[in-house]
Amino acid sequence: MKVLNFALGQMQANCYFLIDGEECLIIDPADEASFILEELQRRKLKLVGMLATHGHFDHIMAAGEIQKSLDVALYIDNKDMFLIDRLEETAEYFLGYKPIVIKPVLINRLINTKNKLGFFELSVYHSPGHTPGSSCFFFKNEKVIFTGDTLFKRGIGRYDFSYSSKKDLKKSLKKLLKLPNDTVVYPGHGESTTIKEEKDILKIYPL
């Protein structure tokens, strides 16, 4: 499995292309749908699904526009559906202008078991704290995990929103830090890291 990372939109959210043969799975479609669609076409890739680590606008704003061109589902935890409902309002607040937002329509629920999408096999780690429905995607065979805004390189997700939970975030981080040391961590913003490098993250941020 090949992993490509594109930092997209004003918030520079990481949009990941996971590629196996001609199939592609996108984690966090972020912003800039036209760029994503062009990349898929240029690389001659078949998009088999889009996974959202959570419902914040900077991670999913392109999903609805992509669905206008491709019949593909967005997978997200039900507990973050309220963030999709307020997608346009939140984007306007953080961006400082009113963007044109097409809300995703084909939405499937994530489950906390092994999943298969095309050639891709993954496990969903529910990781509430940053948002109620935050989720991480673990690819055991490849030893990689996509953590969204739960865990960054030398950083953790915000927990000062009204719907966030410091207690839940701490539990989620403890669960992630039990993964093998050589697991590569691909976060929602910034550079990749490893579980080993982040083992002491709760000493840096004692929740």
C-alpha positions as CSV (number, residue, x, y, z in Angstrom):
1,M,0.0,0.0,0.0
2,K,1.3,3.4,-1.0
3,V,0.5,6.5,1.0
4,L,0.4,10.0,-0.5
5,N,-0.2,13.1,1.6
6,F,-1.5,16.4,0.4
7,A,-1.9,19.3,2.8
8,L,-5.0,21.1,1.5
9,G,-7.1,24.2,2.2
10,Q,-6.6,27.2,4.3
11,M,-6.2,25.0,7.4
12,Q,-3.7,22.7,5.6
13,A,-5.4,19.5,6.7
14,N,-3.7,16.4,5.6
15,C,-5.6,14.5,2.9
16,Y,-4.3,11.0,2.4
17,F,-4.5,8.8,-0.7
18,L,-4.0,5.1,0.1
19,I,-3.2,3.3,-3.2
20,D,-3.2,-0.4,-3.9
21,G,-3.0,-1.2,-7.6
22,E,-5.6,1.0,-9.3
23,E,-7.7,1.4,-6.2
24,C,-7.6,4.4,-3.9
25,L,-9.0,5.0,-0.5
26,I,-9.0,8.6,0.8
27,I,-8.7,9.5,4.4
28,D,-10.0,13.0,5.2
29,P,-10.9,14.5,1.8
30,A,-10.3,18.0,3.3
31,D,-10.7,20.9,0.9
32,E,-10.0,21.5,-2.8
33,A,-12.2,18.9,-4.4
34,S,-11.0,19.9,-7.9
35,F,-7.4,19.0,-7.0
36,I,-8.4,15.7,-5.6
37,L,-10.5,14.8,-8.6
38,E,-7.7,15.8,-11.0
39,E,-5.2,13.7,-9.1
40,L,-7.5,10.7,-9.2
41,Q,-7.9,11.1,-12.9
42,R,-4.2,11.8,-13.6
43,R,-3.1,8.8,-11.7
44,K,-6.0,6.7,-13.2
45,L,-7.2,5.6,-9.8
46,K,-10.6,4.2,-8.8
47,L,-11.9,5.8,-5.6
48,V,-13.4,3.1,-3.4
49,G,-14.3,5.2,-0.4
50,M,-13.6,8.2,1.8
51,L,-13.0,7.9,5.5
52,A,-13.3,10.8,7.9
53,T,-11.3,10.9,11.1
54,H,-13.9,13.4,12.5
55,G,-16.5,15.9,11.3
56,H,-14.6,19.2,11.3
57,F,-15.0,21.1,8.1
58,D,-11.3,21.3,7.2
59,H,-11.2,17.5,7.0
60,I,-14.3,16.8,5.0
61,M,-15.4,19.9,3.1
62,A,-14.5,18.4,-0.3
63,A,-16.5,15.2,0.2
64,G,-19.9,16.5,-1.1
65,E,-18.4,18.0,-4.2
66,I,-16.4,14.8,-4.9
67,Q,-19.7,12.9,-4.6
68,K,-21.2,15.1,-7.4
69,S,-18.6,13.5,-9.7
70,L,-18.2,10.0,-8.2
71,D,-20.6,7.6,-6.6
72,V,-18.6,7.0,-3.4
73,A,-19.5,7.0,0.2
74,L,-18.1,9.0,3.1
75,Y,-17.6,6.9,6.2
76,I,-17.9,8.7,9.5
77,D,-18.9,8.0,13.1
78,N,-22.5,8.8,13.8
79,K,-21.6,10.9,16.8
80,D,-20.0,13.5,14.5
81,M,-23.1,13.9,12.2
82,F,-24.0,17.1,14.1
83,L,-20.8,18.6,12.7
84,I,-21.8,17.8,9.1
85,D,-25.2,19.5,9.8
86,R,-23.4,22.7,10.7
87,L,-20.6,22.4,8.1
88,E,-21.2,25.7,6.3
89,E,-21.7,27.7,9.5
90,T,-18.5,26.3,11.1
91,A,-16.4,26.9,7.9
92,E,-17.6,30.5,7.7
93,Y,-16.6,31.1,11.3
94,F,-13.1,29.7,11.1
95,L,-12.3,30.9,7.5
96,G,-13.7,34.4,7.9
97,Y,-15.8,34.2,4.7
98,K,-18.8,32.2,3.5
99,P,-17.6,29.4,1.3
100,I,-19.7,27.4,-1.1
101,V,-20.2,24.0,0.7
102,I,-21.9,21.0,-0.7
103,K,-22.8,18.7,2.1
104,P,-22.0,15.0,1.7
105,V,-25.1,12.9,1.0
106,L,-23.9,9.3,0.8
107,I,-22.8,8.7,4.4
108,N,-22.1,5.3,6.0
109,R,-21.5,4.6,9.6
110,L,-18.1,3.4,10.9
111,I,-18.0,0.3,13.1
112,N,-15.4,-0.7,15.6
113,T,-14.3,-3.9,13.9
114,K,-12.3,-5.0,11.0
115,N,-13.5,-3.4,7.7
116,K,-12.7,-4.1,4.1
117,L,-13.1,-1.5,1.3
118,G,-11.9,-2.8,-2.0
119,F,-8.4,-4.2,-1.4
120,F,-8.0,-2.3,1.9
121,E,-8.3,-4.0,5.3
122,L,-8.4,-1.8,8.4
123,S,-9.6,-1.6,12.0
124,V,-11.4,1.4,13.4
125,Y,-10.2,2.8,16.7
126,H,-12.9,5.1,18.1
127,S,-11.0,7.9,19.8
128,P,-13.4,10.4,21.3
129,G,-12.1,13.6,22.9
130,H,-11.4,16.1,20.2
131,T,-14.9,15.4,18.9
132,P,-17.4,12.8,20.1
133,G,-17.0,10.7,17.0
134,S,-13.3,11.0,16.4
135,S,-11.9,7.8,14.9
136,C,-8.4,6.5,14.0
137,F,-7.8,4.0,11.2
138,F,-5.2,1.2,11.8
139,F,-3.8,-0.9,9.0
140,K,-2.2,-3.8,10.8
141,N,-0.4,-5.4,7.9
142,E,1.2,-2.0,6.9
143,K,1.8,-0.9,10.6
144,V,0.3,2.5,10.0
145,I,-2.4,4.5,11.8
146,F,-4.2,7.6,10.7
147,T,-5.1,9.7,13.8
148,G,-6.8,12.8,12.6
149,D,-6.7,15.5,15.3
150,T,-6.3,13.1,18.2
151,L,-2.5,12.7,18.1
152,F,0.1,14.7,16.2
153,K,3.8,14.8,16.1
154,R,4.6,16.1,19.6
155,G,1.1,17.3,20.0
156,I,-2.5,16.3,20.8
157,G,-5.9,17.5,19.7
158,R,-7.8,20.5,21.1
159,Y,-10.3,19.7,23.8
160,D,-11.7,23.2,24.5
161,F,-14.8,22.9,22.3
162,S,-18.1,22.6,24.0
163,Y,-18.5,19.1,22.8
164,S,-14.9,18.0,23.5
165,S,-13.8,15.9,26.5
166,K,-10.4,16.0,28.1
167,K,-11.2,12.8,30.0
168,D,-12.1,11.0,26.8
169,L,-9.1,12.3,24.9
170,K,-6.8,11.0,27.6
171,K,-8.4,7.5,27.4
172,S,-8.1,7.6,23.6
173,L,-4.4,8.5,23.7
174,K,-3.6,5.8,26.2
175,K,-5.3,3.3,23.8
176,L,-3.3,4.5,20.8
177,L,0.0,4.4,22.7
178,K,-0.5,0.7,23.3
179,L,0.1,0.0,19.6
180,P,3.5,-1.4,18.5
181,N,6.3,1.1,18.8
182,D,7.1,0.9,15.1
183,T,3.6,1.9,14.1
184,V,3.8,5.0,11.8
185,V,1.4,7.7,12.8
186,Y,-0.2,9.9,10.1
187,P,-1.9,12.8,11.8
188,G,-4.6,15.3,10.5
189,H,-2.1,18.1,10.3
190,G,1.7,18.3,10.2
191,E,4.4,15.6,9.8
192,S,4.2,11.9,10.4
193,T,5.7,10.3,13.5
194,T,5.7,6.9,15.3
195,I,4.1,5.5,18.4
196,K,7.6,5.2,19.9
197,E,8.3,8.9,19.4
198,E,5.1,9.8,21.1
199,K,5.2,7.4,24.1
200,D,5.8,10.3,26.5
201,I,3.2,12.6,25.0
202,L,1.0,12.5,28.2
203,K,4.0,13.8,30.2
204,I,4.3,16.7,27.8
205,Y,0.5,17.2,27.9
206,P,-0.6,15.9,31.3
207,L,-4.4,15.8,30.8
